[in-house]
Amino acid sequence: MLAAERQRQILDRVRREGTVRTAELAKDFEVTEETIRRDLDYLGRRGHVRRTHGGAMDASAPLGELSQSEREARKLEEKIEIAREAVRIIGPGETILLDASTTALELAAHLPENMPLRVVTYSLAVIERLAGRGDLELVQLGGAYEARGRRFSGMLTESALRLLKIDRFFFSGAGLDPVQGISEPNPEQARLKRMMIEISAWNGALLDHSKLGIKADHFFATPVDLDVVITDRESKAYAKGQLKSVPYELRFAR
């Protein structure tokens, strides 16, 4: 089968099923996964699909909020790199607040051992990831539980948060606009994160390159609210053109 015909059939499947996996396509078309990755990259460059970790999704699908499991599969290698860079900033004895993003979840997984820290979060996934760490003090912010995002929110979450001193807030978002800042598709999450930014003494955004230049519906952090934006190395070209004069530190994962 010619590459053009295979790519046409892949695109038909993406539009029909919404998402596709590289391994499954390789098996069905009897080619290597590398061949399928090249096909998906080609379709992605032309705007027909959005590349995801291990596959692709329909580019015409709305960019609403994904579930926790869907978010975990996206840009995993970049998230790990960003997490490793973020932990370099944390100091002993600090109280850090982690949002319910999957990048913050990776940060939790890379927290150094035997460093005294208090970790505050409203993410059930973060608590589960750190539950076996006897060297950390964990504080779960309660509230109304949302199963899709595996997180708590609402009045009880906010009330508990106001009683705490937060040294550093690490969070992500759906996108970073150079002028307007960081946004979320979920208005309740945007409102909660806005409050967290106002309470925290220091705010650090964890954003992979796919989120730079993207706008979602609800902005919660302006550029002047940020102390640092940590991103991956693929962001350097965008940063050179669009983030020349920003009021925050821009750090790239090593």
C-alpha positions as CSV (number, residue, x, y, z in Angstrom):
1,M,0.0,0.0,0.0
2,L,1.3,3.5,-0.9
3,A,1.9,5.9,2.0
4,A,-0.7,8.3,0.7
5,E,-3.4,5.7,0.7
6,R,-2.4,4.5,4.2
7,Q,-2.5,8.0,5.5
8,R,-5.9,8.6,4.0
9,Q,-7.2,5.5,5.7
10,I,-5.6,6.5,9.0
11,L,-7.3,9.9,8.8
12,D,-10.7,8.2,8.0
13,R,-10.3,6.1,11.2
14,V,-9.3,9.1,13.3
15,R,-12.4,11.0,12.2
16,R,-14.6,8.0,12.8
17,E,-13.2,6.9,16.1
18,G,-11.8,10.2,17.6
19,T,-8.5,8.7,18.6
20,V,-6.0,6.1,17.3
21,R,-3.1,4.3,18.8
22,T,0.2,3.8,17.0
23,A,0.7,0.2,18.0
24,E,-2.8,-0.8,16.8
25,L,-2.4,1.0,13.5
26,A,1.0,-0.7,12.9
27,K,-0.6,-4.1,13.5
28,D,-3.6,-3.4,11.3
29,F,-1.6,-2.0,8.4
30,E,1.2,-4.5,8.9
31,V,4.0,-1.9,9.0
32,T,6.4,-0.8,11.8
33,E,5.4,1.7,14.5
34,E,8.0,4.1,13.2
35,T,6.2,4.1,9.8
36,I,2.9,4.9,11.6
37,R,4.6,7.7,13.6
38,R,5.8,9.3,10.4
39,D,2.3,9.1,9.0
40,L,0.8,10.7,12.0
41,D,3.5,13.4,12.1
42,Y,2.7,14.1,8.4
43,L,-1.0,14.4,9.2
44,G,-0.3,16.5,12.3
45,R,1.9,19.0,10.4
46,R,-1.0,19.5,8.0
47,G,-3.5,20.1,10.8
48,H,-5.6,17.0,10.2
49,V,-4.8,15.3,13.6
50,R,-3.4,16.3,17.0
51,R,-0.5,14.1,18.1
52,T,-0.8,12.5,21.5
53,H,1.4,10.2,23.5
54,G,1.2,6.9,21.7
55,G,-1.2,8.0,18.9
56,A,-3.3,10.9,17.7
57,M,-6.7,12.4,18.0
58,D,-9.1,14.2,15.6
59,A,-8.0,17.8,15.2
60,S,-11.6,18.9,14.8
61,A,-12.6,17.7,18.3
62,P,-13.3,20.4,20.8
63,L,-10.4,21.2,23.3
64,G,-12.5,20.7,26.4
65,E,-11.1,19.3,29.6
66,L,-9.8,15.7,29.3
67,S,-10.2,13.1,32.1
68,Q,-7.3,12.3,34.4
69,S,-6.3,9.2,32.5
70,E,-6.5,10.9,29.1
71,R,-4.3,13.7,30.4
72,E,-1.7,11.3,31.9
73,A,-1.1,9.9,28.4
74,R,-0.2,13.2,26.8
75,K,3.4,14.5,26.5
76,L,4.5,12.1,29.3
77,E,8.3,12.4,28.5
78,E,8.1,16.2,28.5
79,K,6.2,16.2,31.8
80,I,8.9,14.0,33.4
81,E,11.6,16.4,32.2
82,I,9.7,19.4,33.5
83,A,9.1,17.7,36.9
84,R,12.8,17.0,37.3
85,E,13.6,20.7,36.6
86,A,10.9,21.8,39.1
87,V,12.2,19.9,42.0
88,R,15.5,21.7,41.8
89,I,13.7,24.8,43.0
90,I,12.2,23.3,46.2
91,G,14.0,23.8,49.5
92,P,13.9,21.8,52.8
93,G,11.1,22.7,55.2
94,E,8.9,24.3,52.5
95,T,5.1,23.9,52.2
96,I,4.3,23.2,48.5
97,L,0.9,23.2,46.9
98,L,0.3,20.9,43.9
99,D,-2.7,21.3,41.6
100,A,-4.5,18.3,40.1
101,S,-2.6,18.4,36.8
102,T,-0.7,15.4,35.5
103,T,2.5,17.4,35.3
104,A,2.2,18.2,39.1
105,L,1.6,14.5,39.6
106,E,5.0,13.8,37.9
107,L,6.5,16.4,40.1
108,A,5.2,14.5,43.2
109,A,6.7,11.3,41.9
110,H,10.1,13.0,41.6
111,L,10.2,14.8,45.0
112,P,13.6,14.1,46.6
113,E,13.7,11.6,49.5
114,N,14.6,12.5,53.0
115,M,13.9,16.2,52.4
116,P,11.4,17.5,55.0
117,L,8.4,18.9,53.1
118,R,4.8,19.5,53.6
119,V,2.8,18.7,50.4
120,V,-0.7,20.2,50.1
121,T,-3.0,19.1,47.3
122,Y,-6.6,18.7,46.3
123,S,-5.7,15.9,43.9
124,L,-6.5,12.3,44.9
125,A,-3.9,11.0,42.4
126,V,-1.1,13.0,44.1
127,I,-2.1,11.6,47.5
128,E,-2.1,8.1,46.2
129,R,1.3,8.6,44.6
130,L,2.9,9.9,47.8
131,A,1.0,7.8,50.4
132,G,4.0,5.5,51.0
133,R,6.4,8.4,51.6
134,G,6.9,8.5,55.4
135,D,9.4,11.3,55.0
136,L,6.7,13.8,53.8
137,E,3.8,15.5,55.5
138,L,0.7,15.2,53.3
139,V,-2.3,17.5,53.6
140,Q,-5.4,16.6,51.5
141,L,-7.7,19.5,50.9
142,G,-11.2,18.0,51.0
143,G,-14.4,19.2,49.4
144,A,-16.8,18.0,46.7
145,Y,-15.1,15.1,44.8
146,E,-15.0,15.2,41.0
147,A,-14.4,11.7,39.7
148,R,-13.4,12.7,36.1
149,G,-10.5,14.9,37.4
150,R,-9.9,12.8,40.5
151,R,-9.9,16.0,42.6
152,F,-11.8,18.0,45.2
153,S,-13.1,21.5,44.9
154,G,-15.7,23.8,46.3
155,M,-16.3,25.8,49.5
156,L,-14.7,23.3,51.8
157,T,-11.5,23.1,49.7
158,E,-11.2,26.9,49.7
159,S,-11.9,27.2,53.4
160,A,-9.2,24.7,54.3
161,L,-6.7,26.4,51.9
162,R,-7.1,29.8,53.7
163,L,-5.8,28.3,56.9
164,L,-2.5,27.3,55.4
165,K,0.8,29.1,54.6
166,I,1.9,28.1,51.1
167,D,5.5,28.7,50.1
168,R,5.3,27.5,46.5
169,F,2.3,26.6,44.2
170,F,3.1,24.4,41.3
171,F,0.4,24.1,38.7
172,S,-0.4,23.7,35.0
173,G,-3.1,24.9,32.6
174,A,-4.5,24.4,29.2
175,G,-2.4,27.1,27.6
176,L,-0.1,30.1,28.0
177,D,-0.8,33.3,26.0
178,P,2.1,35.7,26.1
179,V,-0.2,38.7,26.9
180,Q,-3.2,37.3,28.8
181,G,-1.4,34.5,30.7
182,I,-2.6,31.0,31.6
183,S,-6.0,29.6,31.1
184,E,-8.3,26.6,31.8
185,P,-11.4,25.2,30.0
186,N,-13.0,24.5,33.4
187,P,-14.3,27.7,35.1
188,E,-14.4,26.2,38.6
189,Q,-10.8,25.0,38.3
190,A,-9.8,28.4,37.0
191,R,-11.5,30.1,40.0
192,L,-9.8,27.8,42.5
193,K,-6.4,28.2,40.9
194,R,-6.8,31.9,41.0
195,M,-7.4,31.8,44.7
196,M,-4.3,29.5,45.2
197,I,-2.2,32.0,43.2
198,E,-3.3,34.8,45.5
199,I,-2.6,32.9,48.6
200,S,0.8,31.4,47.6
201,A,4.0,33.3,48.2
202,W,5.5,32.0,44.9
203,N,3.9,30.6,41.8
204,G,5.4,28.3,39.2
205,A,3.7,27.1,36.0
206,L,4.6,23.7,34.5
207,L,3.8,23.8,30.8
208,D,5.0,21.6,28.0
209,H,5.6,23.1,24.5
210,S,2.2,22.1,23.1
211,K,0.5,24.6,25.5
212,L,2.5,27.7,24.5
213,G,0.4,30.1,22.5
214,I,-2.8,28.3,23.4
215,K,-5.9,30.0,24.8
216,A,-8.7,28.3,26.8
217,D,-11.9,30.0,27.9
218,H,-11.0,31.0,31.5
219,F,-7.8,32.9,32.4
220,F,-6.6,32.6,36.0
221,A,-3.0,33.8,36.0
222,T,-1.6,36.9,34.3
223,P,2.1,37.1,33.4
224,V,2.9,39.3,36.5
225,D,1.4,36.6,38.8
226,L,4.1,34.1,37.8
227,D,7.5,33.7,39.3
228,V,8.7,31.0,36.9
229,V,7.4,29.1,33.9
230,I,9.1,25.7,33.5
231,T,8.8,24.0,30.1
232,D,10.6,21.5,27.9
233,R,13.4,22.1,25.4
234,E,11.1,22.1,22.4
235,S,9.7,25.4,23.6
236,K,12.9,27.3,22.9
237,A,12.0,28.4,19.4
238,Y,8.6,29.7,20.5
239,A,10.1,31.4,23.6
240,K,12.7,33.2,21.4
241,G,10.0,34.7,19.3
242,Q,7.1,35.3,21.7
243,L,8.5,35.3,25.3
244,K,11.4,37.8,25.0
245,S,10.2,40.3,27.6
246,V,8.3,38.5,30.3
247,P,8.1,39.4,34.0
248,Y,8.9,35.8,35.1
249,E,11.8,33.5,34.9
250,L,11.7,31.1,32.0
251,R,13.4,27.7,32.7
252,F,13.9,24.9,30.2
253,A,14.1,21.2,31.3
254,R,17.7,19.9,30.9
